[in-house]
Amino acid sequence: MSEDSSKEREILMVMRKVLASIIKDTTPPSRAMKHPLSGQTIEDVRQCLGLISARERELADAAGLAQERPYFVDQKPPAEVVSINKITRKKKDSE
């Protein structure tokens, strides 16, 4: 990965985090409360996040990196590593 694309990825990551923080800070605690941002501003933020995500994907594809996806800490991984020492042959039942 070139230094330019690395720097661009870092900038995009920071921009995404800042927008997410703004959303968290301005979202009212109840749906009954009016949101302080206008509907157009909310849509603009959504479009910005979409553009950031698309560009991050383009950079990752160009660098040949696997697609990064968010995950939960308690989420079971798709593959489980098994120690080779734990693998044994199945014993045949005696007849």
Secondary structure, 3 states (H helix, E strand, C coil): CCHHHHHHHHHHHHHHHHHHHHHHHHCCCCCCCCCCCCHHHHHHHHHHHHHHHHHHHHHHHHHCCCCCCCCCCCCCCCCCCCCHHHCCCCCCCCC
